[in-house]
Every structure is written in structure tokens, then in C-alpha cells.
Amino acid sequence: MKQSYTVVLHRAEHGWWVANVPVLHATAQARTRSTALKRAKSLIQFALETIQSEGAKPPVENRSSLEVVRVRAAV
């Protein structure tokens, strides 16, 4: 069964793209957005294969617990 996982992308100060997979506590990065997404997908596949090989169940993402919030801060 295929699962979908949320990937949060942002551009870091050094210019690279960072792709976070919150439910797996995993991060990939690359110079381009598309490469960061490809690496995140590979990372997800690797993590799921590793979890399965250890006899554990893959995590199920609870989208209702995922929230993206912008916070302003004075500098």
C-alpha cells in the first residue's frame, strides 16, 4: 500500500533547499528544489524499507496534527 508523506520545503540562508519529512524526523538538502524533493522521496523510501526490515510498522501521518504557522519576531 502506498502512503503519502508531507515534505516541508524551505530555502536556507546558504541558498540550498531543505526538505523536511516531519513524521520520519528526516531531512534532505540540495542546491535545487527539484533535487531536494527527489532526495526526500529517496529518503522516505529508504526509511520505510528500513522500518519494514526491522519488523515495525511504518508511521502513519496524522495530517490533523500537522500545522504550519508563521510567527513574526522583532529584531
Backbone torsions as a table, in degrees:
resi	resn	phi	psi	omega
1	MET	NA	132.9	178.5
2	LYS	-85.7	139.2	176.2
3	GLN	-113.6	154.5	172.1
4	SER	-108.6	140.5	178.3
5	TYR	-127.3	143.6	178.5
6	THR	-77.2	133.2	174.3
7	VAL	-119.1	123.4	179.4
8	VAL	-100.5	119.1	-178.6
9	LEU	-104.7	140.0	169.4
10	HIS	-151.6	156.3	179.1
11	ARG	-95.9	121.9	-178.0
12	ALA	-78.1	166.2	-179.5
13	GLU	-57.8	-33.1	-179.2
14	HIS	-78.9	1.1	175.2
15	GLY	95.0	-12.4	179.5
16	TRP	-79.7	155.5	175.1
17	TRP	-90.4	136.5	179.0
18	VAL	-116.3	129.4	179.6
19	ALA	-116.9	114.3	179.9
20	ASN	-102.9	139.4	174.6
21	VAL	-115.9	91.7	-171.0
22	PRO	-55.3	-45.1	-175.1
23	VAL	-66.5	-24.4	179.1
24	LEU	-100.3	-2.8	-177.1
25	HIS	53.7	45.7	-175.5
26	ALA	-124.9	149.6	-178.6
27	THR	-138.8	139.0	173.7
28	ALA	-128.2	156.0	176.9
29	GLN	-145.5	156.4	-179.7
30	ALA	-163.0	168.4	178.9
31	ARG	-70.7	-29.6	-179.2
32	THR	-117.9	155.6	179.3
33	ARG	-61.4	-45.6	-177.0
34	SER	-64.4	-38.5	178.1
35	THR	-69.2	-37.8	177.0
36	ALA	-61.5	-41.1	177.7
37	LEU	-65.7	-41.9	177.5
38	LYS	-60.9	-42.9	179.8
39	ARG	-67.0	-36.7	177.1
40	ALA	-63.5	-42.3	178.8
41	LYS	-62.5	-44.3	177.6
42	SER	-62.7	-40.6	179.0
43	LEU	-63.2	-42.6	177.4
44	ILE	-61.0	-48.0	-179.9
45	GLN	-59.4	-45.4	178.9
46	PHE	-61.5	-45.8	-179.1
47	ALA	-61.7	-44.0	-179.3
48	LEU	-65.9	-40.0	177.2
49	GLU	-63.8	-40.8	179.2
50	THR	-65.3	-45.4	179.6
51	ILE	-60.5	-45.1	-179.2
52	GLN	-65.1	-40.9	-179.3
53	SER	-65.0	-23.9	177.7
54	GLU	-86.8	1.5	178.0
55	GLY	80.8	11.5	-179.9
56	ALA	-96.7	162.9	176.7
57	LYS	-88.1	141.9	177.8
58	PRO	-67.1	147.1	-179.9
59	PRO	-66.0	143.9	175.3
60	VAL	-103.2	125.1	-178.3
61	GLU	-75.5	127.6	176.7
62	ASN	-98.2	95.0	-174.9
63	ARG	-63.3	-23.4	179.9
64	SER	-70.6	-16.5	179.2
65	SER	-97.3	0.7	-179.8
66	LEU	-98.1	127.0	-178.5
67	GLU	-141.8	135.3	176.1
68	VAL	-109.0	125.1	-175.0
69	VAL	-128.7	135.2	173.1
70	ARG	-99.1	133.0	-178.5
71	VAL	-124.2	131.0	175.6
72	ARG	-90.4	143.7	176.9
73	ALA	-139.5	138.7	177.8
74	ALA	-78.3	139.8	179.2
75	VAL	-111.0	NA	NA
